[in-house]
Amino acid sequence: MKPKTPSESLAILTDLVLPGETNPLDSLFGGELLARMDRACSIAARRHSRNIVVTASVNHVVFNKAVPVGSVVTVEAKVSRAFRTSMEIFVDVWTECLQTGKKVKVNEGIYTFVAVDEYGKPTQVPAIIPETNLEKERFEAALRRKQLSLVLSKRMDPKEATELKKLFE
């Protein structure tokens, strides 16, 4: 299976925040933003694996800034690391002022997807070859995040979490 770059999986969704998608403070509902992030990550995972994909976990989400009604919101997702059948997808969320063109990062998240065949059985995915400095940072950190998740879920002995142990040496 030929390795791919993160840019090959890039998914960008741009949309307008409408009044029916907002809370009493006229900001985008968190759940609505999560759904948009999940869709973008799903597209990125499917582009990378060329298989059906399912959300395995939402590992991390940060709501740094509210997204007001009327905002143009852009969700950018791409695979940061691929394991045997799973992929970590990093997603960044931006708002854009249409008058000035200024973009501001408002949120980010990390999702895990698993590629499956038509019967729902996990299937192998291509490796990732990061290119940019940011892609390399996210690629390296992905293994630590995976090991932490496995340790916390008791599916990995902490003594076997070699990348996590390096943080404390």
GUDO-422863 format. One record per residue: x, y negated, z of N, C-alpha, C in turn; residue in one letter; residue number from 1. Coordinates in steps of 0.1 Angstrom, whole numbers, plus 5000, padded with zeros to 4 digits. Layout:
PT:X:Y:Z:X:Y:Z:X:Y:Z:A:NUM;
...
***
This chain:
PT:5009:5012:5000:5000:5000:5000:5009:4988:5000:M:1;
PT:5007:4979:4990:5015:4967:4989:5012:4956:4999:K:2;
PT:5022:4951:5007:5020:4941:5016:5015:4928:5010:P:3;
PT:5008:4920:5017:5002:4907:5012:5007:4896:5021:K:4;
PT:5005:4884:5016:5008:4872:5024:4995:4867:5030:T:5;
PT:4996:4859:5041:4984:4854:5047:4976:4845:5038:P:6;
PT:4983:4838:5029:4976:4828:5020:4967:4836:5010:S:7;
PT:4970:4849:5008:4961:4856:4999:4947:4859:5005:E:8;
PT:4946:4858:5018:4934:4860:5025:4926:4847:5029:S:9;
PT:4932:4836:5026:4926:4823:5030:4912:4822:5026:L:10;
PT:4903:4819:5036:4889:4816:5033:4886:4802:5039:A:11;
PT:4880:4794:5031:4877:4780:5036:4862:4778:5034:I:12;
PT:4855:4775:5044:4840:4771:5044:4839:4757:5048:L:13;
PT:4832:4749:5040:4830:4735:5043:4815:4733:5043:T:14;
PT:4810:4726:5053:4795:4724:5054:4792:4711:5062:D:15;
PT:4780:4707:5061:4775:4695:5068:4768:4700:5081:L:16;
PT:4770:4693:5092:4763:4696:5104:4749:4689:5104:V:17;
PT:4738:4697:5104:4725:4692:5103:4718:4691:5116:L:18;
PT:4708:4682:5118:4702:4680:5131:4696:4693:5137:P:19;
PT:4691:4703:5129:4686:4715:5135:4696:4724:5140:G:20;
PT:4709:4721:5138:4720:4730:5143:4727:4724:5155:E:21;
PT:4720:4714:5161:4727:4706:5172:4720:4708:5185:T:22;
PT:4727:4705:5196:4722:4706:5210:4716:4692:5213:N:23;
PT:4711:4690:5226:4705:4677:5230:4715:4666:5229:P:24;
PT:4728:4669:5229:4738:4658:5228:4742:4655:5213:L:25;
PT:4734:4660:5204:4736:4659:5190:4750:4664:5185:D:26;
PT:4754:4674:5191:4766:4681:5187:4763:4695:5183:S:27;
PT:4771:4700:5173:4769:4714:5168:4768:4724:5180:L:28;
PT:4758:4733:5180:4757:4744:5189:4770:4752:5188:F:29;
PT:4776:4756:5200:4787:4765:5200:4785:4778:5193:G:30;
PT:4773:4784:5194:4770:4796:5188:4769:4795:5173:G:31;
PT:4765:4783:5168:4764:4781:5154:4779:4780:5148:E:32;
PT:4787:4773:5156:4801:4772:5152:4808:4786:5152:L:33;
PT:4805:4794:5162:4810:4808:5163:4806:4816:5151:L:34;
PT:4794:4814:5147:4789:4822:5135:4796:4818:5122:A:35;
PT:4799:4805:5121:4806:4800:5109:4820:4805:5109:R:36;
PT:4826:4805:5121:4840:4811:5123:4840:4825:5119:M:37;
PT:4830:4833:5124:4830:4847:5122:4828:4850:5107:D:38;
PT:4820:4842:5100:4818:4844:5085:4831:4842:5078:R:39;
PT:4838:4831:5081:4851:4828:5075:4861:4839:5077:A:40;
PT:4862:4843:5090:4871:4854:5093:4868:4867:5086:C:41;
PT:4855:4870:5085:4851:4882:5077:4855:4881:5063:S:42;
PT:4854:4870:5057:4858:4869:5043:4873:4870:5042:I:43;
PT:4881:4864:5051:4895:4866:5051:4899:4880:5052:A:44;
PT:4893:4887:5062:4896:4901:5064:4893:4910:5052:A:45;
PT:4882:4907:5046:4878:4915:5035:4887:4912:5023:R:46;
PT:4891:4900:5021:4900:4897:5010:4914:4904:5012:R:47;
PT:4918:4905:5025:4931:4912:5027:4929:4927:5025:H:48;
PT:4919:4933:5031:4918:4947:5031:4911:4953:5019:S:49;
PT:4903:4945:5012:4895:4949:5001:4886:4961:5005:R:50;
PT:4881:4960:5017:4872:4970:5023:4861:4963:5031:N:51;
PT:4851:4971:5034:4841:4966:5044:4848:4963:5057:I:52;
PT:4845:4952:5064:4851:4949:5076:4840:4947:5087:V:53;
PT:4844:4949:5099:4835:4947:5111:4843:4939:5121:V:54;
PT:4836:4930:5128:4842:4923:5139:4844:4932:5151:T:55;
PT:4856:4933:5155:4860:4942:5166:4860:4933:5179:A:56;
PT:4865:4921:5178:4865:4913:5190:4867:4898:5187:S:57;
PT:4862:4890:5195:4866:4876:5195:4875:4874:5206:V:58;
PT:4888:4873:5203:4898:4873:5213:4900:4860:5220:N:59;
PT:4898:4849:5213:4901:4836:5219:4893:4825:5211:H:60;
PT:4887:4816:5217:4880:4805:5211:4882:4793:5220:V:61;
PT:4886:4782:5214:4888:4769:5221:4879:4759:5215:V:62;
PT:4870:4753:5223:4862:4742:5218:4868:4729:5224:F:63;
PT:4877:4724:5216:4885:4712:5220:4877:4699:5219:N:64;
PT:4869:4698:5209:4861:4685:5206:4847:4689:5201:K:65;
PT:4838:4681:5205:4824:4683:5200:4824:4679:5185:A:66;
PT:4815:4686:5178:4813:4683:5163:4799:4677:5162:V:67;
PT:4799:4663:5160:4786:4656:5160:4778:4659:5147:P:68;
PT:4765:4657:5149:4756:4658:5138:4760:4649:5126:V:69;
PT:4759:4653:5114:4763:4646:5103:4778:4648:5099:G:70;
PT:4785:4655:5107:4800:4657:5104:4801:4667:5093:S:71;
PT:4812:4665:5085:4816:4675:5076:4826:4684:5084:V:72;
PT:4823:4697:5084:4831:4706:5092:4837:4716:5082:V:73;
PT:4850:4719:5084:4857:4729:5075:4863:4739:5084:T:74;
PT:4860:4752:5081:4865:4763:5088:4875:4770:5079:V:75;
PT:4888:4772:5084:4898:4778:5076:4903:4791:5083:E:76;
PT:4902:4802:5077:4906:4815:5083:4916:4822:5074:A:77;
PT:4926:4829:5080:4934:4838:5073:4940:4848:5082:K:78;
PT:4944:4859:5076:4949:4870:5084:4963:4866:5089:V:79;
PT:4965:4868:5102:4978:4864:5108:4987:4877:5110:S:80;
PT:4980:4888:5112:4988:4901:5113:4979:4912:5110:R:81;
PT:4984:4922:5104:4977:4935:5101:4983:4946:5108:A:82;
PT:4975:4954:5114:4980:4966:5121:4976:4978:5112:F:83;
PT:4974:4990:5118:4971:5001:5109:4957:4999:5102:R:84;
PT:4947:4997:5110:4933:4995:5105:4927:4982:5109:T:85;
PT:4934:4975:5118:4928:4962:5123:4936:4950:5118:S:86;
PT:4930:4939:5118:4936:4927:5114:4933:4916:5124:M:87;
PT:4943:4908:5127:4940:4896:5135:4938:4884:5126:E:88;
PT:4928:4877:5127:4925:4865:5119:4925:4853:5128:I:89;
PT:4933:4843:5124:4934:4830:5130:4925:4821:5123:F:90;
PT:4917:4813:5130:4907:4804:5124:4909:4790:5130:V:91;
PT:4910:4780:5121:4911:4766:5125:4898:4759:5120:D:92;
PT:4893:4749:5129:4881:4742:5125:4885:4727:5125:V:93;
PT:4881:4720:5114:4884:4706:5112:4871:4698:5110:W:94;
PT:4871:4686:5114:4861:4677:5109:4868:4666:5100:T:95;
PT:4860:4661:5091:4865:4651:5082:4856:4639:5081:E:96;
PT:4862:4627:5082:4855:4615:5080:4855:4612:5065:C:97;
PT:4843:4612:5060:4842:4610:5045:4846:4595:5041:L:98;
PT:4845:4586:5050:4849:4572:5047:4864:4570:5046:Q:99;
PT:4871:4577:5055:4886:4575:5055:4893:4587:5050:T:100;
PT:4887:4599:5049:4894:4611:5045:4902:4617:5057:G:101;
PT:4902:4611:5068:4909:4616:5080:4903:4629:5085:K:102;
PT:4912:4639:5087:4908:4652:5092:4913:4654:5106:K:103;
PT:4905:4659:5115:4909:4662:5129:4906:4676:5132:V:104;
PT:4916:4683:5138:4913:4697:5142:4905:4696:5155:K:105;
PT:4894:4703:5155:4885:4703:5167:4884:4716:5175:V:106;
PT:4887:4727:5168:4885:4740:5174:4894:4750:5168:N:107;
PT:4897:4761:5175:4904:4773:5169:4899:4785:5175:E:108;
PT:4903:4796:5169:4899:4809:5174:4907:4820:5168:G:109;
PT:4907:4832:5175:4914:4844:5170:4904:4855:5171:I:110;
PT:4902:4861:5160:4892:4873:5158:4900:4885:5154:Y:111;
PT:4895:4897:5158:4900:4909:5153:4889:4916:5145:T:112;
PT:4893:4921:5133:4884:4928:5124:4890:4942:5121:F:113;
PT:4882:4952:5119:4886:4965:5115:4880:4968:5101:V:114;
PT:4889:4973:5093:4884:4977:5079:4879:4991:5080:A:115;
PT:4867:4993:5074:4861:5007:5074:4857:5011:5060:V:116;
PT:4855:5024:5059:4850:5029:5046:4835:5028:5046:D:117;
PT:4829:5034:5035:4814:5033:5034:4807:5042:5045:E:118;
PT:4814:5050:5052:4808:5058:5063:4811:5052:5077:Y:119;
PT:4818:5040:5077:4821:5034:5090:4834:5039:5096:G:120;
PT:4841:5047:5089:4854:5052:5095:4865:5042:5092:K:121;
PT:4873:5039:5102:4884:5030:5100:4894:5034:5089:P:122;
PT:4898:5025:5081:4907:5028:5070:4919:5018:5070:T:123;
PT:4930:5023:5065:4943:5016:5066:4942:5003:5058:Q:124;
PT:4949:4993:5063:4950:4980:5056:4965:4977:5053:V:125;
PT:4967:4968:5043:4981:4964:5039:4987:4956:5050:P:126;
PT:5000:4957:5051:5008:4948:5060:5008:4934:5056:A:127;
PT:5012:4925:5065:5013:4911:5062:5027:4906:5062:I:128;
PT:5031:4898:5052:5044:4892:5052:5042:4877:5054:I:129;
PT:5044:4871:5066:5042:4857:5068:5053:4849:5060:P:130;
PT:5049:4837:5056:5058:4829:5048:5061:4816:5055:E:131;
PT:5052:4808:5060:5055:4795:5067:5059:4797:5081:T:132;
PT:5064:4787:5087:5068:4788:5101:5056:4791:5110:N:133;
PT:5045:4784:5107:5033:4787:5115:5028:4801:5114:L:134;
PT:5028:4806:5101:5024:4820:5099:5033:4830:5106:E:135;
PT:5046:4827:5107:5056:4835:5114:5053:4835:5129:K:136;
PT:5050:4823:5134:5047:4822:5149:5035:4830:5152:E:137;
PT:5025:4828:5144:5012:4835:5147:5014:4851:5145:R:138;
PT:5022:4855:5135:5025:4869:5133:5032:4875:5145:F:139;
PT:5042:4868:5150:5049:4873:5162:5041:4874:5174:E:140;
PT:5033:4864:5176:5024:4863:5188:5013:4874:5188:A:141;
PT:5009:4878:5176:4998:4887:5174:5001:4900:5181:A:142;
PT:5013:4905:5181:5016:4918:5187:5015:4916:5202:L:143;
PT:5019:4905:5208:5018:4903:5222:5003:4903:5226:R:144;
PT:4995:4896:5218:4981:4895:5221:4974:4909:5221:R:145;
PT:4978:4917:5211:4973:4930:5209:4977:4939:5222:K:146;
PT:4989:4938:5225:4994:4946:5237:4987:4941:5250:Q:147;
PT:4985:4928:5251:4978:4923:5263:4963:4929:5263:L:148;
PT:4957:4928:5252:4943:4934:5251:4943:4948:5254:S:149;
PT:4952:4956:5249:4953:4970:5252:4955:4973:5267:L:150;
PT:4964:4965:5273:4967:4967:5287:4955:4964:5295:V:151;
PT:4948:4953:5292:4937:4949:5300:4925:4959:5299:L:152;
PT:4924:4965:5287:4913:4975:5285:4917:4989:5290:S:153;
PT:4929:4990:5295:4935:5002:5301:4937:5013:5290:K:154;
PT:4939:5008:5277:4943:5017:5266:4958:5018:5264:R:155;
PT:4965:5010:5272:4980:5010:5271:4986:5008:5285:M:156;
PT:4995:5016:5288:5002:5015:5301:5011:5002:5300:D:157;
PT:5010:4994:5310:5018:4981:5310:5033:4984:5308:P:158;
PT:5038:4995:5312:5052:4998:5310:5056:5000:5295:K:159;
PT:5045:5003:5287:5048:5005:5272:5046:4992:5264:E:160;
PT:5042:4981:5271:5039:4968:5264:5053:4961:5263:A:161;
PT:5061:4966:5253:5074:4961:5252:5075:4946:5248:T:162;
PT:5066:4941:5240:5066:4927:5236:5062:4918:5248:E:163;
PT:5053:4923:5256:5049:4915:5268:5060:4914:5278:L:164;
PT:5067:4925:5280:5078:4926:5289:5089:4916:5286:K:165;
PT:5091:4914:5273:5101:4905:5268:5099:4890:5273:K:166;
PT:5086:4887:5275:5083:4874:5280:5088:4871:5294:L:167;
PT:5090:4882:5302:5094:4880:5316:5109:4884:5318:F:168;
PT:5116:4887:5308:5130:4891:5310:5139:4879:5309:E:169;
***
